[in-house]
Amino acid sequence: MELTVNGVERSVRDGVTVAELVRDVSGQERGVAVAVNGEVVPRTGWPATALCGGDQVEVLSAAQGG
């Protein structure tokens, strides 16, 4: 199925969860926030949140600096 992840079209398997996508996209889970179709998905909900074709997903990593 096709998703848009951080503004880029991406093919993923049907039924992929937010947790699986985050691991695939960022390689980490700490310091990451996710929104699906403009709604923030709490980290505790990632394993149970299946994505659907056409979803718009933003995976954001925290950055340090000053």
All heavy atoms as TSV, in Angstrom:
chain	resi	resn	atom	element	x	y	z
A	1	MET	N	N	0.851	-1.171	0.000
A	1	MET	CA	C	0.000	0.000	0.000
A	1	MET	C	C	0.893	1.228	0.000
A	1	MET	O	O	2.070	1.152	0.334
A	1	MET	CB	C	-0.967	-0.055	1.167
A	1	MET	CG	C	-0.459	0.454	2.477
A	1	MET	SD	S	-1.691	0.307	3.770
A	1	MET	CE	C	-0.568	-0.005	5.096
A	2	GLU	N	N	0.332	2.338	-0.361
A	2	GLU	CA	C	1.083	3.592	-0.470
A	2	GLU	C	C	0.717	4.547	0.662
A	2	GLU	O	O	-0.456	4.744	0.963
A	2	GLU	CB	C	0.797	4.277	-1.804
A	2	GLU	CG	C	1.178	3.457	-3.020
A	2	GLU	CD	C	2.662	3.243	-3.135
A	2	GLU	OE1	O	3.423	4.196	-2.882
A	2	GLU	OE2	O	3.069	2.120	-3.483
A	3	LEU	N	N	1.756	5.114	1.290
A	3	LEU	CA	C	1.610	6.132	2.334
A	3	LEU	C	C	2.454	7.326	1.943
A	3	LEU	O	O	3.361	7.205	1.119
A	3	LEU	CB	C	2.153	5.635	3.675
A	3	LEU	CG	C	1.646	4.358	4.284
A	3	LEU	CD1	C	2.472	4.028	5.514
A	3	LEU	CD2	C	0.194	4.501	4.655
A	4	THR	N	N	2.198	8.437	2.575
A	4	THR	CA	C	3.107	9.570	2.471
A	4	THR	C	C	3.757	9.715	3.832
A	4	THR	O	O	3.076	9.893	4.842
A	4	THR	CB	C	2.359	10.857	2.084
A	4	THR	OG1	O	1.683	10.637	0.841
A	4	THR	CG2	C	3.327	12.016	1.949
A	5	VAL	N	N	5.080	9.601	3.860
A	5	VAL	CA	C	5.844	9.688	5.105
A	5	VAL	C	C	6.791	10.875	4.988
A	5	VAL	O	O	7.654	10.901	4.100
A	5	VAL	CB	C	6.633	8.385	5.381
A	5	VAL	CG1	C	7.407	8.504	6.684
A	5	VAL	CG2	C	5.703	7.181	5.405
A	6	ASN	N	N	6.596	11.855	5.851
A	6	ASN	CA	C	7.400	13.076	5.832
A	6	ASN	C	C	7.427	13.707	4.437
A	6	ASN	O	O	8.462	14.156	3.959
A	6	ASN	CB	C	8.817	12.803	6.335
A	6	ASN	CG	C	8.828	12.386	7.787
A	6	ASN	OD1	O	7.883	12.611	8.528
A	6	ASN	ND2	N	9.894	11.739	8.204
A	7	GLY	N	N	6.266	13.677	3.780
A	7	GLY	CA	C	6.122	14.314	2.479
A	7	GLY	C	C	6.577	13.492	1.286
A	7	GLY	O	O	6.527	13.960	0.160
A	8	VAL	N	N	7.014	12.248	1.512
A	8	VAL	CA	C	7.524	11.398	0.432
A	8	VAL	C	C	6.660	10.144	0.329
A	8	VAL	O	O	6.403	9.480	1.340
A	8	VAL	CB	C	8.999	11.002	0.707
A	8	VAL	CG1	C	9.523	10.072	-0.372
A	8	VAL	CG2	C	9.872	12.230	0.838
A	9	GLU	N	N	6.237	9.809	-0.900
A	9	GLU	CA	C	5.463	8.578	-1.114
A	9	GLU	C	C	6.322	7.378	-0.753
A	9	GLU	O	O	7.517	7.342	-1.060
A	9	GLU	CB	C	5.029	8.470	-2.578
A	9	GLU	CG	C	3.983	9.475	-2.982
A	9	GLU	CD	C	2.621	9.191	-2.383
A	9	GLU	OE1	O	2.231	8.016	-2.279
A	9	GLU	OE2	O	1.949	10.164	-2.009
A	10	ARG	N	N	5.697	6.398	-0.106
A	10	ARG	CA	C	6.430	5.212	0.338
A	10	ARG	C	C	5.512	3.998	0.232
A	10	ARG	O	O	4.352	4.061	0.617
A	10	ARG	CB	C	6.884	5.421	1.783
A	10	ARG	CG	C	7.722	4.325	2.333
A	10	ARG	CD	C	8.127	4.693	3.763
A	10	ARG	NE	N	8.981	3.699	4.304
A	10	ARG	CZ	C	10.277	3.836	4.502
A	10	ARG	NH1	N	10.865	4.973	4.203
A	10	ARG	NH2	N	11.001	2.873	5.002
A	11	SER	N	N	6.048	2.903	-0.277
A	11	SER	CA	C	5.303	1.648	-0.337
A	11	SER	C	C	5.618	0.830	0.898
A	11	SER	O	O	6.787	0.674	1.258
A	11	SER	CB	C	5.703	0.841	-1.574
A	11	SER	OG	O	5.262	1.467	-2.732
A	12	VAL	N	N	4.579	0.334	1.550
A	12	VAL	CA	C	4.734	-0.507	2.740
A	12	VAL	C	C	3.770	-1.681	2.609
A	12	VAL	O	O	2.830	-1.647	1.820
A	12	VAL	CB	C	4.459	0.266	4.052
A	12	VAL	CG1	C	5.455	1.399	4.242
A	12	VAL	CG2	C	3.041	0.797	4.081
A	13	ARG	N	N	3.985	-2.708	3.420
A	13	ARG	CA	C	3.088	-3.859	3.374
A	13	ARG	C	C	1.753	-3.489	4.027
A	13	ARG	O	O	1.692	-2.630	4.899
A	13	ARG	CB	C	3.711	-5.073	4.046
A	13	ARG	CG	C	3.894	-4.948	5.534
A	13	ARG	CD	C	4.301	-6.264	6.172
A	13	ARG	NE	N	4.520	-6.118	7.591
A	13	ARG	CZ	C	3.564	-5.986	8.500
A	13	ARG	NH1	N	2.304	-5.993	8.142
A	13	ARG	NH2	N	3.857	-5.848	9.774
A	14	ASP	N	N	0.700	-4.157	3.615
A	14	ASP	CA	C	-0.617	-3.938	4.208
A	14	ASP	C	C	-0.572	-4.267	5.694
A	14	ASP	O	O	0.076	-5.229	6.110
A	14	ASP	CB	C	-1.667	-4.829	3.539
A	14	ASP	CG	C	-1.992	-4.386	2.121
A	14	ASP	OD1	O	-1.603	-3.265	1.748
A	14	ASP	OD2	O	-2.614	-5.171	1.389
A	15	GLY	N	N	-1.259	-3.462	6.490
A	15	GLY	CA	C	-1.366	-3.717	7.918
A	15	GLY	C	C	-0.182	-3.278	8.752
A	15	GLY	O	O	-0.126	-3.562	9.941
A	16	VAL	N	N	0.771	-2.559	8.149
A	16	VAL	CA	C	1.926	-2.098	8.917
A	16	VAL	C	C	1.454	-1.183	10.047
A	16	VAL	O	O	0.495	-0.432	9.889
A	16	VAL	CB	C	2.962	-1.398	8.010
A	16	VAL	CG1	C	2.473	-0.049	7.530
A	16	VAL	CG2	C	4.307	-1.253	8.701
A	17	THR	N	N	2.091	-1.292	11.204
A	17	THR	CA	C	1.724	-0.449	12.347
A	17	THR	C	C	2.641	0.762	12.425
A	17	THR	O	O	3.715	0.791	11.802
A	17	THR	CB	C	1.817	-1.221	13.669
A	17	THR	OG1	O	3.187	-1.547	13.923
A	17	THR	CG2	C	0.956	-2.471	13.665
A	18	VAL	N	N	2.225	1.725	13.217
A	18	VAL	CA	C	3.054	2.905	13.434
A	18	VAL	C	C	4.409	2.489	14.015
A	18	VAL	O	O	5.455	2.976	13.574
A	18	VAL	CB	C	2.340	3.916	14.354
A	18	VAL	CG1	C	3.287	5.021	14.792
A	18	VAL	CG2	C	1.123	4.508	13.649
A	19	ALA	N	N	4.417	1.563	14.976
A	19	ALA	CA	C	5.678	1.120	15.593
A	19	ALA	C	C	6.626	0.545	14.548
A	19	ALA	O	O	7.827	0.852	14.545
A	19	ALA	CB	C	5.401	0.090	16.685
A	20	GLU	N	N	6.108	-0.281	13.650
A	20	GLU	CA	C	6.953	-0.882	12.611
A	20	GLU	C	C	7.487	0.182	11.651
A	20	GLU	O	O	8.654	0.155	11.263
A	20	GLU	CB	C	6.161	-1.940	11.847
A	20	GLU	CG	C	5.814	-3.146	12.683
A	20	GLU	CD	C	4.759	-4.035	12.053
A	20	GLU	OE1	O	3.853	-3.527	11.345
A	20	GLU	OE2	O	4.842	-5.251	12.296
A	21	LEU	N	N	6.637	1.118	11.280
A	21	LEU	CA	C	7.061	2.177	10.372
A	21	LEU	C	C	8.136	3.046	11.007
A	21	LEU	O	O	9.121	3.388	10.357
A	21	LEU	CB	C	5.865	3.023	9.946
A	21	LEU	CG	C	6.190	4.118	8.939
A	21	LEU	CD1	C	6.564	3.511	7.597
A	21	LEU	CD2	C	5.018	5.070	8.789
A	22	VAL	N	N	7.957	3.392	12.273
A	22	VAL	CA	C	8.949	4.225	12.962
A	22	VAL	C	C	10.304	3.525	12.979
A	22	VAL	O	O	11.334	4.139	12.690
A	22	VAL	CB	C	8.494	4.575	14.398
A	22	VAL	CG1	C	9.634	5.160	15.210
A	22	VAL	CG2	C	7.324	5.535	14.352
A	23	ARG	N	N	10.324	2.234	13.312
A	23	ARG	CA	C	11.600	1.496	13.310
A	23	ARG	C	C	12.231	1.494	11.925
A	23	ARG	O	O	13.438	1.634	11.779
A	23	ARG	CB	C	11.393	0.074	13.803
A	23	ARG	CG	C	11.281	-0.038	15.306
A	23	ARG	CD	C	11.352	-1.466	15.782
A	23	ARG	NE	N	10.257	-2.282	15.271
A	23	ARG	CZ	C	9.083	-2.435	15.865
A	23	ARG	NH1	N	8.842	-1.822	17.005
A	23	ARG	NH2	N	8.152	-3.189	15.323
A	24	ASP	N	N	11.405	1.352	10.896
A	24	ASP	CA	C	11.902	1.302	9.524
A	24	ASP	C	C	12.430	2.661	9.063
A	24	ASP	O	O	13.464	2.746	8.410
A	24	ASP	CB	C	10.777	0.819	8.607
A	24	ASP	CG	C	11.263	0.379	7.256
A	24	ASP	OD1	O	12.359	-0.224	7.178
A	24	ASP	OD2	O	10.551	0.618	6.269
A	25	VAL	N	N	11.726	3.712	9.407
A	25	VAL	CA	C	12.076	5.055	8.940
A	25	VAL	C	C	13.231	5.657	9.733
A	25	VAL	O	O	14.162	6.215	9.167
A	25	VAL	CB	C	10.850	5.992	9.009
A	25	VAL	CG1	C	11.223	7.442	8.794
A	25	VAL	CG2	C	9.810	5.559	8.002
A	26	SER	N	N	13.170	5.546	11.065
A	26	SER	CA	C	14.157	6.251	11.884
A	26	SER	C	C	15.191	5.351	12.529
A	26	SER	O	O	16.228	5.826	12.973
A	26	SER	CB	C	13.449	7.056	12.981
A	26	SER	OG	O	12.928	6.188	13.965
A	27	GLY	N	N	14.889	4.055	12.640
A	27	GLY	CA	C	15.821	3.148	13.293
A	27	GLY	C	C	15.842	3.290	14.802
A	27	GLY	O	O	16.662	2.678	15.472
A	28	GLN	N	N	14.960	4.090	15.335
A	28	GLN	CA	C	14.893	4.297	16.785
A	28	GLN	C	C	13.470	4.624	17.180
A	28	GLN	O	O	12.649	4.935	16.333
A	28	GLN	CB	C	15.818	5.434	17.206
A	28	GLN	CG	C	15.420	6.777	16.617
A	28	GLN	CD	C	16.394	7.875	16.983
A	28	GLN	OE1	O	17.477	7.618	17.459
A	28	GLN	NE2	N	15.996	9.109	16.773
A	29	GLU	N	N	13.206	4.551	18.465
A	29	GLU	CA	C	11.881	4.918	18.957
A	29	GLU	C	C	11.963	6.023	20.002
A	29	GLU	O	O	10.993	6.719	20.233
A	29	GLU	CB	C	11.162	3.695	19.538
A	29	GLU	CG	C	10.786	2.685	18.472
A	29	GLU	CD	C	9.956	1.542	19.017
A	29	GLU	OE1	O	9.407	1.655	20.127
A	29	GLU	OE2	O	9.861	0.524	18.324
A	30	ARG	N	N	13.111	6.173	20.627
A	30	ARG	CA	C	13.268	7.221	21.637
A	30	ARG	C	C	13.473	8.569	20.951
A	30	ARG	O	O	14.163	8.663	19.945
A	30	ARG	CB	C	14.449	6.912	22.551
A	30	ARG	CG	C	14.214	5.653	23.366
A	30	ARG	CD	C	15.338	5.380	24.347
A	30	ARG	NE	N	15.547	6.448	25.307
A	30	ARG	CZ	C	14.866	6.600	26.435
A	30	ARG	NH1	N	13.922	5.751	26.752
A	30	ARG	NH2	N	15.141	7.594	27.250
A	31	GLY	N	N	12.852	9.588	21.511
A	31	GLY	CA	C	13.007	10.930	20.958
A	31	GLY	C	C	12.253	11.134	19.648
A	31	GLY	O	O	12.615	12.002	18.872
A	32	VAL	N	N	11.227	10.320	19.407
A	32	VAL	CA	C	10.468	10.398	18.165
A	32	VAL	C	C	9.003	10.667	18.481
A	32	VAL	O	O	8.460	10.125	19.439
A	32	VAL	CB	C	10.598	9.069	17.369
A	32	VAL	CG1	C	9.730	9.085	16.122
A	32	VAL	CG2	C	12.049	8.800	17.004
A	33	ALA	N	N	8.379	11.502	17.672
A	33	ALA	CA	C	6.939	11.755	17.766
A	33	ALA	C	C	6.327	11.433	16.409
A	33	ALA	O	O	6.978	11.590	15.370
A	33	ALA	CB	C	6.670	13.206	18.133
A	34	VAL	N	N	5.077	10.965	16.425
A	34	VAL	CA	C	4.407	10.575	15.183
A	34	VAL	C	C	3.017	11.189	15.124
A	34	VAL	O	O	2.287	11.185	16.119
A	34	VAL	CB	C	4.277	9.031	15.092
A	34	VAL	CG1	C	3.537	8.633	13.823
A	34	VAL	CG2	C	5.642	8.370	15.146
A	35	ALA	N	N	2.672	11.690	13.949
A	35	ALA	CA	C	1.311	12.147	13.680
A	35	ALA	C	C	0.819	11.419	12.431
A	35	ALA	O	O	1.560	11.258	11.463
A	35	ALA	CB	C	1.278	13.652	13.448
A	36	VAL	N	N	-0.423	10.962	12.473
A	36	VAL	CA	C	-1.061	10.312	11.333
A	36	VAL	C	C	-2.266	11.152	10.946
A	36	VAL	O	O	-3.158	11.385	11.783
A	36	VAL	CB	C	-1.487	8.864	11.676
A	36	VAL	CG1	C	-2.208	8.234	10.488
A	36	VAL	CG2	C	-0.289	8.019	12.086
A	37	ASN	N	N	-2.256	11.629	9.729
A	37	ASN	CA	C	-3.343	12.484	9.231
A	37	ASN	C	C	-3.594	13.665	10.164
A	37	ASN	O	O	-4.734	14.031	10.440
A	37	ASN	CB	C	-4.616	11.664	9.006
A	37	ASN	CG	C	-4.394	10.552	7.995
A	37	ASN	OD1	O	-3.684	10.739	7.017
A	37	ASN	ND2	N	-4.970	9.399	8.252
A	38	GLY	N	N	-2.505	14.250	10.669
A	38	GLY	CA	C	-2.592	15.445	11.502
A	38	GLY	C	C	-2.885	15.207	12.963
A	38	GLY	O	O	-2.953	16.161	13.734
A	39	GLU	N	N	-3.049	13.958	13.380
A	39	GLU	CA	C	-3.334	13.631	14.778
A	39	GLU	C	C	-2.139	12.930	15.404
A	39	GLU	O	O	-1.675	11.911	14.878
A	39	GLU	CB	C	-4.557	12.710	14.878
A	39	GLU	CG	C	-5.843	13.326	14.375
A	39	GLU	CD	C	-6.353	14.444	15.271
A	39	GLU	OE1	O	-6.185	14.337	16.510
A	39	GLU	OE2	O	-6.902	15.420	14.737
A	40	VAL	N	N	-1.667	13.452	16.525
A	40	VAL	CA	C	-0.545	12.826	17.232
A	40	VAL	C	C	-0.978	11.462	17.750
A	40	VAL	O	O	-2.069	11.316	18.299
A	40	VAL	CB	C	-0.060	13.719	18.399
A	40	VAL	CG1	C	0.995	13.010	19.234
A	40	VAL	CG2	C	0.473	15.034	17.859
A	41	VAL	N	N	-0.112	10.465	17.556
A	41	VAL	CA	C	-0.367	9.112	18.063
A	41	VAL	C	C	0.558	8.899	19.262
A	41	VAL	O	O	1.779	8.910	19.104
A	41	VAL	CB	C	-0.081	8.039	16.987
A	41	VAL	CG1	C	-0.332	6.646	17.544
A	41	VAL	CG2	C	-0.919	8.290	15.745
A	42	PRO	N	N	0.000	8.740	20.462
A	42	PRO	CA	C	0.842	8.511	21.642
A	42	PRO	C	C	1.678	7.242	21.465
A	42	PRO	O	O	1.222	6.266	20.859
A	42	PRO	CB	C	-0.156	8.321	22.787
A	42	PRO	CG	C	-1.442	8.892	22.295
A	42	PRO	CD	C	-1.425	8.734	20.807
A	43	ARG	N	N	2.891	7.255	21.982
A	43	ARG	CA	C	3.809	6.122	21.848
A	43	ARG	C	C	3.164	4.815	22.292
A	43	ARG	O	O	3.383	3.774	21.682
A	43	ARG	CB	C	5.080	6.375	22.663
A	43	ARG	CG	C	6.121	5.283	22.498
A	43	ARG	CD	C	7.377	5.556	23.312
A	43	ARG	NE	N	7.836	6.924	23.218
A	43	ARG	CZ	C	8.620	7.406	22.248
A	43	ARG	NH1	N	9.031	6.610	21.294
A	43	ARG	NH2	N	8.994	8.664	22.245
A	44	THR	N	N	2.345	4.852	23.338
A	44	THR	CA	C	1.700	3.621	23.819
A	44	THR	C	C	0.732	3.043	22.791
A	44	THR	O	O	0.419	1.861	22.843
A	44	THR	CB	C	0.949	3.867	25.141
A	44	THR	OG1	O	-0.008	4.919	24.952
A	44	THR	CG2	C	1.911	4.231	26.261
A	45	GLY	N	N	0.269	3.861	21.865
A	45	GLY	CA	C	-0.659	3.402	20.845
A	45	GLY	C	C	-0.001	2.941	19.554
A	45	GLY	O	O	-0.672	2.393	18.679
A	46	TRP	N	N	1.300	3.128	19.411
A	46	TRP	CA	C	1.979	2.765	18.166
A	46	TRP	C	C	1.789	1.308	17.762
A	46	TRP	O	O	1.471	1.040	16.607
A	46	TRP	CB	C	3.466	3.074	18.243
A	46	TRP	CG	C	3.831	4.518	18.283
A	46	TRP	CD1	C	2.997	5.593	18.290
A	46	TRP	CD2	C	5.146	5.044	18.338
A	46	TRP	NE1	N	3.714	6.758	18.354
A	46	TRP	CE2	C	5.041	6.453	18.382
A	46	TRP	CE3	C	6.404	4.482	18.365
A	46	TRP	CZ2	C	6.155	7.276	18.431
A	46	TRP	CZ3	C	7.520	5.301	18.416
A	46	TRP	CH2	C	7.388	6.690	18.444
A	47	PRO	N	N	1.983	0.335	18.677
A	47	PRO	CA	C	1.865	-1.066	18.247
A	47	PRO	C	C	0.455	-1.449	17.786
A	47	PRO	O	O	0.299	-2.369	16.984
A	47	PRO	CB	C	2.249	-1.868	19.494
A	47	PRO	CG	C	3.017	-0.929	20.355
A	47	PRO	CD	C	2.443	0.433	20.075
A	48	ALA	N	N	-0.548	-0.758	18.274
A	48	ALA	CA	C	-1.933	-1.116	17.954
A	48	ALA	C	C	-2.520	-0.273	16.825
A	48	ALA	O	O	-3.646	-0.511	16.396
A	48	ALA	CB	C	-2.809	-0.971	19.197
A	49	THR	N	N	-1.766	0.705	16.328
A	49	THR	CA	C	-2.287	1.597	15.296
A	49	THR	C	C	-1.821	1.136	13.922
A	49	THR	O	O	-0.655	1.324	13.548
A	49	THR	CB	C	-1.841	3.054	15.551
A	49	THR	OG1	O	-2.262	3.447	16.859
A	49	THR	CG2	C	-2.424	3.994	14.516
A	50	ALA	N	N	-2.732	0.486	13.190
A	50	ALA	CA	C	-2.431	0.038	11.828
A	50	ALA	C	C	-2.666	1.203	10.868
A	50	ALA	O	O	-3.616	1.973	11.025
A	50	ALA	CB	C	-3.309	-1.144	11.454
A	51	LEU	N	N	-1.792	1.321	9.901
A	51	LEU	CA	C	-1.905	2.380	8.914
A	51	LEU	C	C	-2.708	1.897	7.714
A	51	LEU	O	O	-2.769	0.698	7.437
A	51	LEU	CB	C	-0.510	2.837	8.495
A	51	LEU	CG	C	0.298	3.438	9.646
A	51	LEU	CD1	C	1.759	3.586	9.255
A	51	LEU	CD2	C	-0.285	4.778	10.065
A	52	CYS	N	N	-3.315	2.848	7.001
A	52	CYS	CA	C	-4.130	2.542	5.833
A	52	CYS	C	C	-3.542	3.248	4.618
A	52	CYS	O	O	-2.892	4.286	4.749
A	52	CYS	CB	C	-5.560	3.042	6.037
A	52	CYS	SG	S	-6.398	2.296	7.433
A	53	GLY	N	N	-3.802	2.697	3.451
A	53	GLY	CA	C	-3.342	3.331	2.223
A	53	GLY	C	C	-3.811	4.774	2.147
A	53	GLY	O	O	-4.948	5.079	2.487
A	54	GLY	N	N	-2.919	5.649	1.732
A	54	GLY	CA	C	-3.246	7.066	1.608
A	54	GLY	C	C	-3.000	7.881	2.863
A	54	GLY	O	O	-3.106	9.107	2.829
A	55	ASP	N	N	-2.666	7.215	3.986
A	55	ASP	CA	C	-2.389	7.961	5.216
A	55	ASP	C	C	-1.207	8.903	5.020
A	55	ASP	O	O	-0.262	8.609	4.281
A	55	ASP	CB	C	-2.076	7.019	6.381
A	55	ASP	CG	C	-3.319	6.431	7.035
A	55	ASP	OD1	O	-4.442	6.904	6.758
A	55	ASP	OD2	O	-3.157	5.493	7.836
A	56	GLN	N	N	-1.281	10.030	5.705
A	56	GLN	CA	C	-0.202	11.013	5.739
A	56	GLN	C	C	0.468	10.876	7.106
A	56	GLN	O	O	-0.176	11.124	8.127
A	56	GLN	CB	C	-0.755	12.428	5.589
A	56	GLN	CG	C	-1.565	12.642	4.335
A	56	GLN	CD	C	-0.692	12.868	3.138
A	56	GLN	OE1	O	0.328	13.547	3.216
A	56	GLN	NE2	N	-1.061	12.288	2.019
A	57	VAL	N	N	1.723	10.470	7.122
A	57	VAL	CA	C	2.422	10.204	8.374
A	57	VAL	C	C	3.613	11.144	8.493
A	57	VAL	O	O	4.389	11.313	7.546
A	57	VAL	CB	C	2.920	8.740	8.436
A	57	VAL	CG1	C	3.588	8.451	9.768
A	57	VAL	CG2	C	1.769	7.769	8.187
A	58	GLU	N	N	3.758	11.746	9.662
A	58	GLU	CA	C	4.933	12.569	9.971
A	58	GLU	C	C	5.678	11.898	11.107
A	58	GLU	O	O	5.090	11.624	12.165
A	58	GLU	CB	C	4.530	13.982	10.377
A	58	GLU	CG	C	3.843	14.769	9.279
A	58	GLU	CD	C	4.731	15.053	8.085
A	58	GLU	OE1	O	5.959	15.277	8.278
A	58	GLU	OE2	O	4.223	15.057	6.948
A	59	VAL	N	N	6.945	11.596	10.891
A	59	VAL	CA	C	7.811	11.011	11.917
A	59	VAL	C	C	8.867	12.065	12.212
A	59	VAL	O	O	9.680	12.414	11.362
A	59	VAL	CB	C	8.470	9.699	11.425
A	59	VAL	CG1	C	9.383	9.131	12.508
A	59	VAL	CG2	C	7.411	8.687	11.021
A	60	LEU	N	N	8.814	12.595	13.439
A	60	LEU	CA	C	9.695	13.706	13.823
A	60	LEU	C	C	10.656	13.260	14.917
A	60	LEU	O	O	10.235	12.640	15.894
A	60	LEU	CB	C	8.845	14.876	14.336
A	60	LEU	CG	C	7.748	15.335	13.381
A	60	LEU	CD1	C	6.813	16.288	14.087
A	60	LEU	CD2	C	8.343	15.956	12.148
A	61	SER	N	N	11.911	13.622	14.746
A	61	SER	CA	C	12.925	13.310	15.756
A	61	SER	C	C	13.305	14.572	16.505
A	61	SER	O	O	13.427	15.646	15.898
A	61	SER	CB	C	14.186	12.736	15.103
A	61	SER	OG	O	13.892	11.518	14.476
A	62	ALA	N	N	13.484	14.419	17.807
A	62	ALA	CA	C	13.921	15.549	18.630
A	62	ALA	C	C	15.369	15.876	18.284
A	62	ALA	O	O	16.164	14.980	17.988
A	62	ALA	CB	C	13.800	15.211	20.110
A	63	ALA	N	N	15.705	17.141	18.320
A	63	ALA	CA	C	17.074	17.566	18.032
A	63	ALA	C	C	17.585	18.393	19.197
A	63	ALA	O	O	16.840	19.186	19.771
A	63	ALA	CB	C	17.121	18.364	16.750
A	64	GLN	N	N	18.841	18.195	19.534
A	64	GLN	CA	C	19.467	18.994	20.570
A	64	GLN	C	C	20.311	20.066	19.930
A	64	GLN	O	O	20.785	19.913	18.817
A	64	GLN	CB	C	20.382	18.113	21.430
A	64	GLN	CG	C	19.668	17.412	22.539
A	64	GLN	CD	C	20.663	16.642	23.388
A	64	GLN	OE1	O	21.147	15.629	22.943
A	64	GLN	NE2	N	20.948	17.149	24.551
A	65	GLY	N	N	20.506	21.094	20.647
A	65	GLY	CA	C	21.359	22.151	20.119
A	65	GLY	C	C	21.183	23.425	20.924
A	65	GLY	O	O	20.377	23.494	21.837
A	66	GLY	N	N	21.890	24.372	20.515
A	66	GLY	CA	C	21.757	25.630	21.228
A	66	GLY	C	C	22.450	26.730	20.507
A	66	GLY	O	O	22.994	26.659	19.498
